[in-house]
Amino acid sequence: MLRGARGPVKSISIRELREEFDSTDVVVVNVLAPPAFEKIRIKGSISMPRMELEAGRWRELDRSKKIVVHCSSYECGASKAAAEFLEAKGYDVFAYEGGVKEWAEADLPMEGTVSPSQYLIDRYGRPRPPSPS
C-alpha cells in the first residue's frame, strides 16, 4: 500500500487487460515521459506523464471509463502513484504494473519507433523470452 493511501491501489493483470483491451470502456494511460512513449507503447494507449497528470491533465480523462495506468515495469512505481492520485479524484482506476516490459515480452500489440524485441534488448539487454512449448 502506498503511503497515505486509503487502501490498496486496485491492480489489473496482463490477462485481465488483454480481455478488456478492445473495449471502448477502457482507457490505457502511459504515465512515462514523452520520449519513452514515442519509443514504444501499448497500442492505443494515450500519453499522460505522471507530472502532467497531477498538474491538471487528469481532467481530460472521461470519468465514465475504466482507466488503466501503466509505466515501464514492476520496478517502476509511477503507475501505482498515478492510480492512487486518480482514485482520490474519483476515477475508476487500475494500475497495470507489468507495464511496457511485460506487454512486450508477451508479444501483445504495441506501436512506436522500435520493435518490442529491440526495446527489450536496448532496455534490459535481452530479447523477448522464448514462448513456452
C-alpha positions as CSV (number, residue, x, y, z in Angstrom):
1,M,0.0,0.0,0.0
2,L,1.2,3.5,-0.8
3,R,2.0,5.9,2.0
4,G,-1.2,8.0,2.7
5,A,-3.4,5.7,0.7
6,R,-6.9,4.9,2.0
7,G,-6.5,1.4,0.9
8,P,-4.6,-0.7,-1.6
9,V,-4.5,0.5,-5.1
10,K,-6.5,-1.7,-7.4
11,S,-4.4,-3.5,-9.9
12,I,-5.1,-5.3,-13.2
13,S,-3.2,-8.3,-14.5
14,I,-1.9,-8.8,-18.0
15,R,-4.6,-11.4,-18.6
16,E,-7.4,-9.1,-17.4
17,L,-6.1,-6.2,-19.5
18,R,-5.9,-8.5,-22.6
19,E,-9.5,-9.5,-22.1
20,E,-10.6,-5.8,-21.9
21,F,-8.1,-4.5,-24.5
22,D,-10.5,-3.8,-27.3
23,S,-13.3,-2.4,-25.1
24,T,-14.3,1.2,-25.7
25,D,-15.0,1.5,-22.0
26,V,-11.3,1.2,-21.1
27,V,-8.6,3.9,-21.5
28,V,-5.0,2.9,-21.2
29,V,-2.8,5.7,-20.0
30,N,1.0,5.6,-20.2
31,V,2.4,7.8,-17.4
32,L,6.0,7.7,-18.7
33,A,7.9,10.7,-20.1
34,P,7.2,11.5,-23.8
35,P,10.5,10.1,-25.2
36,A,9.7,6.7,-23.7
37,F,6.1,6.9,-25.0
38,E,7.3,7.7,-28.5
39,K,9.8,4.9,-28.5
40,I,7.4,2.1,-27.7
41,R,3.9,1.9,-26.1
42,I,0.9,-0.3,-25.7
43,K,-1.1,0.1,-28.9
44,G,-3.8,2.6,-28.5
45,S,-2.6,4.0,-25.1
46,I,-2.5,7.7,-24.5
47,S,0.4,9.7,-23.2
48,M,-0.1,11.5,-19.9
49,P,3.2,11.7,-18.0
50,R,2.6,11.5,-14.3
51,M,3.8,15.0,-13.5
52,E,1.4,16.4,-16.2
53,L,-1.4,14.2,-15.0
54,E,-1.0,15.5,-11.4
55,A,-0.6,19.1,-12.7
56,G,-4.1,19.0,-14.2
57,R,-4.3,16.8,-17.3
58,W,-6.3,14.3,-15.2
59,R,-9.3,16.5,-16.1
60,E,-9.0,15.2,-19.7
61,L,-10.0,11.7,-18.7
62,D,-13.6,10.5,-19.0
63,R,-15.0,9.6,-15.6
64,S,-17.4,7.1,-17.3
65,K,-14.5,5.0,-18.5
66,K,-12.3,2.4,-16.6
67,I,-8.8,4.0,-16.5
68,V,-5.7,1.7,-16.6
69,V,-2.4,3.4,-15.9
70,H,0.9,1.9,-16.6
71,C,4.6,2.7,-16.7
72,S,7.6,0.6,-17.7
73,S,7.5,-2.5,-15.4
74,Y,7.0,-3.9,-11.9
75,E,10.1,-2.0,-10.9
76,C,8.5,1.4,-11.7
77,G,6.2,2.9,-9.1
78,A,4.7,5.6,-11.3
79,S,1.6,3.5,-12.2
80,K,0.7,2.9,-8.6
81,A,1.2,6.6,-7.7
82,A,-0.9,7.7,-10.7
83,A,-3.6,5.2,-9.8
84,E,-3.7,6.5,-6.2
85,F,-3.9,10.1,-7.4
86,L,-6.7,9.4,-9.9
87,E,-8.6,7.3,-7.3
88,A,-8.6,10.3,-5.0
89,K,-10.1,12.3,-7.8
90,G,-13.0,9.8,-8.1
91,Y,-11.9,7.7,-11.1
92,D,-12.4,4.0,-11.5
93,V,-8.7,3.3,-12.0
94,F,-6.4,0.3,-12.0
95,A,-2.6,0.0,-12.1
96,Y,-1.2,-2.3,-14.7
97,E,2.2,-2.8,-13.0
98,G,3.8,-5.1,-15.6
99,G,3.9,-2.2,-18.0
100,V,5.6,-1.9,-21.3
101,K,8.1,-4.6,-20.4
102,E,5.6,-7.4,-19.6
103,W,3.4,-6.4,-22.6
104,A,6.4,-6.6,-25.0
105,E,7.6,-9.9,-23.5
106,A,4.1,-11.3,-24.2
107,D,4.2,-10.1,-27.8
108,L,1.0,-8.1,-27.4
109,P,0.0,-5.2,-29.7
110,M,2.5,-2.3,-29.5
111,E,3.4,0.7,-31.5
112,G,6.3,3.2,-31.6
113,T,9.7,3.8,-33.3
114,V,11.3,0.5,-32.2
115,S,10.1,-3.1,-32.2
116,P,9.3,-4.9,-28.9
117,S,12.3,-7.1,-29.3
118,Q,14.6,-4.1,-29.9
119,Y,13.2,-2.3,-26.9
120,L,13.8,-5.4,-24.7
121,I,17.4,-5.6,-25.9
122,D,18.0,-1.9,-25.5
123,R,16.4,-1.6,-22.1
124,Y,17.0,-5.0,-20.5
125,G,19.9,-6.5,-22.5
126,R,17.9,-9.4,-23.8
127,P,15.1,-10.1,-26.4
128,R,11.7,-11.5,-25.5
129,P,11.8,-14.7,-23.6
130,P,11.0,-17.8,-25.7
131,S,7.4,-18.9,-25.8
132,P,6.7,-21.9,-23.7
133,S,6.2,-25.0,-25.8
